[in-house]
Amino acid sequence: MPDYDAILVGSGINSLACAAMLARSGKRVCVLERNDWFGGAIKTAEITEPGFHHDVFSAWHPLWVGGAAHAQLGDDLAARGLEYLNTDLPTATAFPDGHASFLLRTAEGNADELGPEWPGVLQRFFPNADLAFGVLGTELWGRGGLSLGLKAYRRLGRTGTAAFTGELLQTSRDWLEKTFASERAHGLLAPWVLHTGLGPDAATSGFMTQVIAVAVQEGGMPIPRGGGAKLVDALVRLIGDHGGVAETGKDVERVLVQAGRAVGVRTTEGETVTATDAVICCVTPTQLYQRLLADAGVPPEVAEGARRFRYGRSEMQIHFALSEPARWDGDERLNRTAIVHVTPGLDGVSRAVNEAERGLIPEEATMRGLMQDDQLTITRILERAVTFHPRQQIVTKTADGIHRESFEDLGERVARLAEETRRVVHTVHNWHHAPIIKRSVELVQQGTIGQVTRVTWQTLRTKPAAARNAGAINWRLEPALGGGGVLTDHGWHVFYLLRNWLAGSPTSVSARLERRRHTASPVEDTATVQVTFPHATADIFLTWAADRRDNVVELIGTDGRIELHEETLRLQRDGQEQKWSCPPALSNGSVHPDWFDPEVTRFLGEVTGTVERDGNLAEARLCSVLESLARDSDRHGGRPLALPSLPIA
């Protein structure tokens, strides 16, 4: 007899809601989650000070509270400790001129804020609200989509259905500019498109703007008391109370298929779990088709579609533990508003998105200030319309000593901000100070092997390194945290080291990124990169899918060659070989205090003005450009891309 009626892979909100409804109906369900927490994109954690709880992914739940699943499960969840808090001031936009606009909980209030056009928006939306929200909750290419289409056709007729479809496809810019005369209305609603992963000039963004605006008016900005994890906890309890099972630390590697039907799953530990009715996978396309169904005969066109799937823009969050709520300038209502966007308006949002899509730092970012005040829980988050920016290490000196911490590269904007505030931003490029690297640089600078014409670099690892702190998010595996992937983890080091050996600035970069072993990961585990210089090339191979842990580097010059392997540096010239022992090996990792101390010394020199102040950031800008272009090259089939003529090195 199969173990369960249904198995659910992953524990995001869709999976837990599905499992809870099935369990409540009497089905035997099992939820398997590979992480050590339930919730997927809902996680509450103490990441600043003890007692301060931060929602590090999803924070507010207006669409969930207004959706069908919560309507059915709400009372059961409340009985298991879930309590939603709400506000009459859900969201606002603060403009640079000191004015602000608010989206409120009443139609009358919103007519005052947005303009006299708002009642007409509601009159047109509500008669077909079931169709609008049905689009969000329906698999459009299945029976549900066909049923929804027939429903629309019966109600609206051919012409009306065509008009409704056209409204679904229009951009936010088109809808806002045609609907509202007030530019402040545009600036109030446009930032919400970013929460859907779209920009205001993207198809369907106009529809999403309407849906969110109406949902916020009707439902406010509900948040669970104690953080989003309270919703997850209540769902897991509900599943368990009805005989279901939910387990963390269960990494499913295959869905078992027999005669074209899913009958169970197998975990990486070799455990097999079977199901009578269904295996439901709430995962990404990459995980589903390239890993879970890798042996199931997925049609080639579907497999290719999954391989080409690319994740959209991420956000950068800055969390603060505050002693009191933030005090906004201008309208005092901002101090009581749940989410405040900061933007010059529709064009500002659009420009920031367009710049981010092209890998540029937005000149004026769209931000949101997000205040949660629940006992000890006070959080503020800034959200940027950006793709990703490679990881850096920031070294800061405060009254209580030297501190090192991870941060996002903010490029020249951070450099300008540092100058304005008289602070020094400094990246920790600690591999410069590995003994074997230092010795190789000395030999190259002495001309021992002539001009270096080629560098080959291999970084071999069997898996990505774990997060340093137990329970912490591993930035290497999260695209939202500095890009993630082996290219960010190891490629950054290689990029800044190349300047030690090769003359001139790089001219082009090409790359192919793959998921060879960790196929369910949202980031690559293997990168093959070539960087060209005026008189040299660098061939780089990085992987987390090797059968051993190793680093091998070769420097080929006009008069000889140098090999770096483990602790040994070999110099071959004129038929002779010399060796130096330079422990520790690069494959031993980066955490060596004596590699960091020179960076602290350099940082203090920049503070005091005794060393060049922009050399370190110039090096970081070069790494950032190389990584960004490498990812763009992969998206274009590995085509070489020229470096821009910018002061990057």
C-alpha positions in Angstrom: 0.0 0.0 0.0 1.4 3.5 -0.9 2.6 5.6 2.0 0.3 8.5 1.4 -2.5 9.8 -0.9 -0.5 12.8 -1.9 3.1 14.0 -1.6 4.0 17.6 -1.8 7.6 18.6 -2.7 8.5 22.0 -1.3 6.8 23.9 1.5 6.0 27.3 0.0 2.7 28.9 0.7 1.0 27.2 -2.2 2.3 23.8 -1.1 1.2 24.2 2.5 -2.2 25.6 1.6 -2.8 22.7 -0.7 -1.6 20.1 1.9 -3.8 21.7 4.6 -6.9 21.6 2.4 -6.2 18.0 1.3 -5.5 16.9 4.9 -8.7 18.6 6.1 -10.7 16.7 3.5 -9.3 13.4 4.9 -6.4 12.7 2.6 -3.1 11.3 3.9 -0.6 14.0 2.9 3.2 14.3 3.3 5.1 17.6 2.7 8.9 17.2 2.1 11.1 20.3 2.4 14.9 20.3 1.7 15.6 23.4 3.9 15.7 23.3 7.6 12.6 25.6 7.8 9.1 25.5 6.3 7.7 28.4 4.2 9.7 28.9 1.1 9.6 32.6 0.5 8.2 33.2 4.0 10.9 33.3 6.7 11.1 35.2 10.0 14.5 35.4 11.6 16.5 37.4 14.2 19.2 38.9 11.9 20.1 42.0 13.8 19.6 42.1 17.5 18.0 39.6 19.9 14.3 40.0 20.1 14.0 41.8 16.7 12.2 39.6 14.3 12.6 40.3 10.6 10.6 39.0 7.6 13.5 38.4 5.2 11.4 37.5 2.2 7.6 38.0 2.0 6.3 40.3 4.7 2.7 41.4 3.9 -0.1 39.2 2.8 -3.0 41.2 1.2 -3.5 38.7 -1.7 -3.4 35.7 0.6 -5.9 37.2 3.1 -8.2 38.2 0.2 -7.8 34.8 -1.6 -9.9 31.7 -1.7 -7.6 29.5 0.4 -7.6 31.8 3.4 -11.4 32.2 3.1 -11.6 28.4 3.7 -8.8 28.0 6.1 -8.8 31.3 8.1 -10.8 30.1 11.1 -8.7 26.9 11.5 -5.5 28.9 11.2 -6.7 31.5 13.8 -7.5 28.6 16.2 -3.8 27.6 15.8 -2.4 31.0 16.8 -2.5 33.1 13.6 -3.5 36.7 14.1 -3.4 39.3 11.4 -2.7 43.0 12.2 -3.9 45.7 9.8 -3.9 49.4 9.3 -6.0 52.2 7.7 -2.9 53.5 6.1 -1.6 50.6 4.0 0.8 52.4 1.6 2.0 55.8 0.4 4.6 57.3 -1.9 7.0 60.0 -0.6 8.1 62.4 -3.4 11.4 64.3 -3.5 9.6 67.6 -3.1 8.3 66.7 0.3 4.7 65.8 -0.7 3.1 62.4 -0.3 0.2 60.5 -1.7 -1.7 57.7 0.1 -3.7 54.6 -0.9 -6.4 54.2 1.7 -9.0 51.7 2.8 -12.1 53.5 1.5 -13.3 54.4 -2.0 -14.1 58.0 -0.9 -10.6 58.5 0.6 -8.9 57.2 -2.5 -11.0 59.4 -4.7 -9.5 62.4 -2.7 -6.0 61.0 -3.0 -6.0 59.6 -6.6 -8.5 61.9 -8.2 -12.1 61.7 -9.4 -11.3 58.9 -11.8 -11.0 56.3 -9.0 -14.8 55.5 -8.6 -14.9 54.8 -12.3 -12.0 52.3 -11.9 -13.9 50.4 -9.2 -17.2 50.5 -11.3 -15.3 48.8 -14.2 -13.3 46.4 -12.0 -15.8 44.9 -9.6 -18.3 43.4 -12.0 -15.5 41.2 -13.4 -13.4 40.9 -10.3 -13.9 37.1 -10.3 -12.4 37.0 -13.8 -9.5 39.2 -12.8 -8.6 37.2 -9.7 -9.3 34.0 -11.5 -6.5 34.9 -13.9 -4.1 35.0 -11.0 -5.2 31.6 -9.5 -5.7 29.5 -12.6 -3.5 27.4 -14.8 -4.3 29.3 -18.0 -3.2 26.5 -20.4 -5.2 23.8 -18.7 -8.9 23.0 -18.1 -9.1 25.8 -15.5 -8.0 28.3 -18.1 -10.5 27.0 -20.6 -13.3 27.2 -18.1 -12.3 30.8 -17.2 -12.3 31.7 -20.9 -15.7 30.2 -21.4 -17.0 32.1 -18.4 -15.7 35.4 -19.8 -17.2 34.6 -23.2 -20.6 33.9 -21.8 -20.6 37.0 -19.7 -18.9 39.5 -22.0 -19.5 38.1 -25.5 -16.8 38.1 -28.2 -16.2 41.8 -28.3 -16.2 42.2 -24.5 -13.9 39.2 -24.1 -11.4 40.7 -26.6 -11.6 44.0 -24.7 -11.0 42.3 -21.4 -8.0 40.4 -22.8 -6.6 43.7 -24.1 -6.9 45.2 -20.7 -5.0 42.2 -19.3 -2.1 42.9 -21.6 -1.7 46.7 -21.3 1.2 48.2 -19.5 1.0 50.0 -16.2 2.2 53.2 -17.9 -0.7 53.0 -20.5 -3.3 52.3 -17.9 -2.1 55.0 -15.4 -1.7 57.8 -18.0 -5.1 57.0 -19.7 -6.9 56.7 -16.4 -5.5 59.4 -14.0 -4.7 63.0 -14.7 -2.6 63.3 -11.5 1.1 62.5 -11.8 1.0 61.8 -8.1 -1.5 59.0 -8.7 1.0 57.6 -11.2 3.8 57.8 -8.6 1.6 56.2 -5.9 0.6 53.1 -7.9 3.5 52.5 -10.3 6.0 51.2 -7.6 3.7 48.3 -6.8 4.4 46.8 -10.2 7.9 46.0 -8.9 6.4 43.7 -6.3 5.2 41.5 -9.1 8.6 41.2 -10.8 7.5 43.5 -13.7 8.3 47.0 -14.7 5.7 49.7 -15.5 6.4 49.3 -19.3 6.0 45.5 -19.3 2.9 43.7 -20.8 0.3 42.8 -18.1 1.7 45.3 -15.6 -1.4 47.5 -16.0 -3.6 44.6 -15.0 -1.4 43.9 -12.0 -1.5 47.5 -11.0 -5.3 47.5 -10.9 -5.5 44.2 -9.0 -3.1 45.3 -6.3 -4.7 48.7 -5.9 -8.1 47.2 -5.4 -6.8 44.5 -3.2 -5.0 47.0 -0.9 -8.2 49.2 -0.7 -10.3 46.2 0.2 -7.9 44.2 2.3 -5.3 46.7 3.6 -1.8 45.5 4.4 -2.3 42.5 6.7 0.7 41.1 8.5 0.8 38.2 11.0 1.5 39.2 14.6 5.1 38.0 15.2 6.0 37.7 11.6 5.2 35.8 8.4 6.4 32.5 10.0 3.3 32.5 12.1 1.2 31.7 9.0 3.6 28.9 8.1 3.5 27.5 11.7 -0.3 27.5 11.7 -0.5 25.7 8.4 2.0 23.1 9.5 0.0 22.5 12.7 -3.2 22.2 10.7 -1.7 19.6 8.5 -0.4 17.6 11.5 -3.7 17.9 13.4 -5.5 16.2 10.4 -3.0 13.3 10.3 -0.6 14.8 7.7 3.2 14.8 7.9 5.6 17.7 7.2 9.3 17.2 7.3 12.3 19.4 6.8 15.8 18.3 5.7 14.2 16.0 3.0 15.9 16.8 -0.3 13.8 15.1 -3.1 16.0 14.3 -6.1 13.5 12.4 -8.3 9.8 12.0 -8.9 9.2 8.3 -9.6 7.1 7.8 -12.7 5.5 4.6 -13.9 3.4 4.3 -17.1 3.4 8.1 -17.4 2.1 8.6 -13.9 3.8 10.0 -10.8 3.7 7.3 -8.1 6.2 8.6 -5.5 9.6 10.4 -4.9 13.1 9.5 -3.9 15.3 11.6 -1.6 19.0 12.2 -1.8 19.4 9.8 1.2 17.9 7.0 -0.9 14.5 7.0 0.9 11.5 6.2 -1.3 8.0 7.6 -0.5 5.0 6.5 -2.5 1.6 8.1 -3.2 -1.8 6.9 -4.4 -3.2 10.0 -6.0 -0.7 12.6 -6.7 2.8 14.0 -6.4 2.5 17.8 -6.3 5.8 19.8 -6.8 5.7 23.4 -5.8 9.2 24.2 -7.2 10.8 26.2 -10.0 10.8 25.1 -13.6 14.5 24.4 -13.3 14.0 22.1 -10.3 11.0 20.3 -11.8 12.2 19.5 -15.3 16.0 19.4 -14.9 16.1 17.5 -11.7 12.9 15.9 -10.4 11.8 14.7 -13.8 15.2 14.2 -15.3 14.5 10.5 -15.9 10.9 10.9 -16.8 11.1 11.5 -20.6 10.2 15.1 -20.5 9.5 16.4 -24.1 12.6 18.0 -25.6 10.9 21.4 -26.1 9.8 21.5 -22.5 13.2 20.5 -21.2 14.8 23.2 -23.4 12.3 25.8 -22.1 13.3 24.9 -18.5 17.0 25.1 -19.4 16.5 28.6 -20.8 14.4 29.8 -17.9 15.9 32.9 -16.3 15.0 34.4 -12.9 13.9 38.0 -12.9 15.0 41.0 -10.9 15.8 40.6 -7.2 15.8 43.2 -4.5 18.2 44.4 -1.9 17.0 44.6 1.7 18.6 46.5 4.5 17.2 45.6 7.9 17.5 47.9 10.9 16.9 47.2 14.6 15.5 50.6 15.6 15.0 52.0 19.1 11.8 53.8 17.9 9.8 54.1 14.7 11.3 56.1 11.9 10.3 59.7 11.6 9.4 60.8 8.1 9.7 64.4 6.9 6.5 66.0 5.5 3.1 64.5 6.0 2.8 63.0 9.5 0.7 60.2 8.2 3.8 58.6 6.7 4.9 57.7 10.3 1.8 55.5 10.6 1.9 54.0 7.1 2.8 50.3 6.6 4.8 50.6 3.3 6.2 53.9 2.0 7.7 54.0 -1.5 10.3 56.7 -2.3 10.4 57.6 -5.9 10.2 60.7 -8.2 7.2 59.1 -10.0 6.2 56.9 -12.9 9.2 57.9 -15.0 11.6 57.4 -12.1 10.3 53.8 -11.6 10.5 53.1 -15.3 14.0 54.6 -15.7 15.3 52.6 -12.7 13.9 49.3 -14.1 15.3 50.0 -17.6 18.8 50.7 -16.1 18.6 47.6 -14.0 17.6 45.4 -16.9 20.8 46.6 -18.7 23.0 45.8 -15.7 23.4 49.4 -14.6 23.1 51.0 -11.2 19.9 53.0 -11.2 20.7 56.7 -10.9 17.5 57.1 -8.8 16.4 53.9 -7.2 12.9 53.1 -6.2 12.9 52.3 -2.5 10.3 51.2 0.0 10.4 51.8 3.8 8.6 49.1 5.5 7.7 49.5 9.2 6.6 46.6 11.5 5.9 47.6 15.1 4.8 44.5 16.9 6.2 44.3 20.5 9.9 44.1 19.8 9.6 43.7 16.1 10.7 46.8 14.2 12.0 46.4 10.6 12.8 48.7 7.8 13.6 47.5 4.3 14.8 49.4 1.3 14.0 47.8 -2.0 15.8 48.7 -5.3 14.7 47.9 -8.8 17.9 46.1 -9.6 19.0 42.7 -10.9 21.9 41.6 -8.7 25.2 43.1 -7.6 28.1 40.8 -6.8 29.1 40.2 -3.3 31.7 42.3 -1.6 33.2 42.4 1.9 33.0 45.7 3.6 35.5 46.5 6.3 34.5 49.3 8.7 36.2 50.8 11.7 34.1 51.9 14.6 34.7 52.9 18.2 34.7 49.3 19.3 37.1 48.0 16.7 37.4 46.6 13.1 34.4 44.8 11.6 34.0 42.8 8.5 30.6 42.1 6.9 29.1 41.1 3.6 27.3 43.7 1.6 26.1 44.4 -2.0 28.3 46.3 -4.4 26.7 49.6 -5.0 29.4 50.8 -7.4 29.9 54.4 -8.0 26.8 55.5 -6.2 28.2 54.1 -3.0 31.6 55.7 -3.8 29.8 59.1 -4.1 27.8 58.5 -0.9 31.0 57.5 0.9 32.6 60.8 -0.2 29.6 62.9 0.8 29.4 61.3 4.3 33.2 61.2 4.7 33.2 57.4 5.1 35.4 54.9 3.4 34.0 51.9 1.6 36.5 49.1 1.1 36.2 45.6 -0.4 38.1 42.7 1.1 40.1 41.1 -1.8 41.9 38.9 0.6 43.3 36.4 -2.0 45.9 39.0 -2.9 47.6 38.1 0.3 47.7 34.3 -0.1 51.4 33.3 0.1 51.4 31.4 -3.1 49.7 34.3 -5.0 52.1 36.8 -3.5 55.1 34.7 -4.6 53.8 34.3 -8.1 53.2 38.1 -8.4 56.8 38.7 -7.3 58.1 36.4 -10.0 56.0 37.9 -12.7 56.9 41.5 -11.8 60.6 40.5 -11.8 60.1 39.4 -15.4 61.1 35.8 -14.6 58.8 34.3 -17.3 58.7 37.3 -19.6 55.3 38.7 -20.5 52.4 36.5 -19.4 50.3 35.6 -22.5 47.9 33.1 -21.0 46.4 32.2 -17.6 44.5 29.1 -16.9 42.6 28.8 -13.6 40.6 25.9 -12.2 38.6 25.9 -9.0 37.2 22.5 -8.2 34.8 21.9 -5.4 32.4 19.0 -4.7 29.6 21.3 -3.4 29.1 25.0 -2.4 30.4 26.0 1.0 27.8 26.2 3.8 26.7 29.3 5.5 28.9 30.3 8.3 26.1 30.6 10.9 23.7 27.8 11.6 20.3 28.6 10.2 21.6 31.5 8.1 20.7 32.0 4.5 23.5 30.8 2.2 24.1 33.7 -0.1 25.9 31.3 -2.5 22.6 29.6 -3.3 20.3 32.7 -3.3 20.2 34.9 -6.5 18.7 37.7 -4.3 21.8 37.8 -2.1 24.6 39.2 -4.3 23.9 37.1 -7.3 24.8 33.7 -5.9 26.4 30.8 -7.9 29.9 29.6 -8.4 30.7 32.6 -10.6 30.0 35.0 -7.8 31.6 32.8 -5.1 34.9 32.0 -6.9 34.9 34.1 -10.1 35.2 37.3 -8.3 38.5 36.3 -6.7 39.9 35.2 -10.1 38.9 38.5 -11.7 40.8 40.7 -9.3 43.8 38.5 -9.3 44.2 38.6 -13.1 45.3 42.2 -12.9 48.4 41.1 -11.0 49.7 39.0 -13.9 48.3 40.4 -17.1 49.1 43.8 -18.7 46.4 46.2 -19.7 42.7 46.2 -19.2 40.5 43.4 -20.3 38.8 43.9 -23.6 36.1 41.2 -23.8 34.5 38.3 -21.8 32.6 35.2 -22.8 31.0 32.6 -20.5 28.8 29.5 -20.3 27.0 28.8 -17.0 25.7 25.3 -16.2 23.9 23.2 -13.5 25.8 19.9 -13.7 25.2 18.4 -10.4 23.0 20.7 -8.3 20.3 20.8 -10.9 17.6 22.0 -8.5 19.6 25.0 -7.5 18.4 28.4 -8.8 22.1 29.3 -9.5 24.8 27.8 -11.6 27.3 25.2 -10.2 29.7 25.4 -13.1 31.2 28.3 -15.1 33.5 28.3 -18.0 34.8 31.9 -18.7 37.3 33.5 -21.0 38.6 37.0 -20.5 40.7 38.5 -23.2 43.4 41.2 -22.7 45.3 43.2 -25.4 48.1 40.6 -25.5 46.8 37.7 -23.4 43.8 35.5 -22.6 42.6 34.0 -19.3 40.7 30.7 -19.4 38.8 30.1 -16.2 36.9 26.9 -15.1 34.9 27.0 -11.8 32.7 24.2 -10.5 30.9 22.8 -7.5 30.4 19.5 -9.3 33.9 18.1 -9.2 35.0 14.8 -7.6 37.7 16.5 -5.5 38.6 19.8 -3.9 41.4 21.5 -5.7 42.9 24.7 -7.3 45.2 24.6 -10.2 46.7 27.7 -11.8 49.1 28.1 -14.7 50.8 31.3 -15.9 52.4 30.9 -19.4 54.9 33.6 -20.4 57.1 34.3 -23.3 60.1 32.9 -21.4 58.7 30.3 -19.1 55.7 29.1 -17.0 54.5 29.1 -13.4 52.2 26.4 -11.9 50.4 26.9 -8.6 49.0 23.6 -7.2 48.2 22.9 -3.6 51.0 24.5 -1.5 53.6 24.3 -4.3 54.7 26.9 -6.8 56.7 25.5 -9.8 58.8 27.7 -12.0 59.9 26.2 -15.4 62.4 28.2 -17.4 65.3 27.3 -19.7 64.7 23.6 -19.1 65.1 24.1 -15.4 62.5 23.8 -12.6 62.4 25.5 -9.2 59.9 24.8 -6.5 58.7 26.9 -3.5 56.4 25.7 -0.7 53.8 28.4 0.0 51.2 27.1 2.5 48.3 27.1 2.9 46.9 25.7 -0.3 44.2 27.8 -2.1 41.9 24.9 -1.8 41.9 25.2 2.0 39.5 28.2 1.6 39.7 31.9 2.3 39.3 32.3 6.0 42.9 32.9 7.1 43.5 35.9 9.5 46.8 36.7 7.9 45.1 37.2 4.5 42.8 39.8 6.0 45.2 41.8 8.1 46.8 43.5 5.1 43.3 44.6 3.9 42.7 46.2 7.3 46.0 48.0 7.0 45.1 49.2 3.5 41.7 50.3 4.8 43.2 52.4 7.6 45.6 53.9 5.1 42.6 55.1 3.0 41.0 56.5 6.2 44.2 58.5 7.0 44.9 59.3 3.3 48.3 57.7 3.3 47.3 55.3 0.4 45.3 55.8 -2.8 41.6 55.9 -1.9 40.0 54.7 -5.1 42.2 51.8 -6.2 40.3 49.2 -4.2 36.9 50.3 -5.5 38.2 50.5 -9.1 39.3 46.9 -8.7 35.8 46.0 -7.4 34.1 47.8 -10.3 36.2 45.8 -12.7 35.0 42.5 -11.1 31.4 43.7 -11.1 31.5 44.5 -14.8 33.2 41.3 -15.7 30.7 39.2 -13.8 27.7 41.1 -15.2 29.0 40.7 -18.8 29.8 37.0 -18.2 26.2 36.4 -17.2 25.0 38.4 -20.2 27.3 36.4 -22.5 25.7 33.1 -21.2 22.3 34.5 -21.9 23.5 35.1 -25.5 24.9 31.6 -26.0 28.4 32.3 -24.8 29.1 35.1 -27.3 32.1 37.3 -26.4 31.0 40.7 -25.2 33.2 43.8 -25.2 33.9 45.7 -22.0 32.4 49.2 -22.0 34.8 52.1 -22.2 34.3 53.1 -18.5 36.9 54.0 -15.9 36.6 50.5 -14.3 40.3 49.8 -13.7 
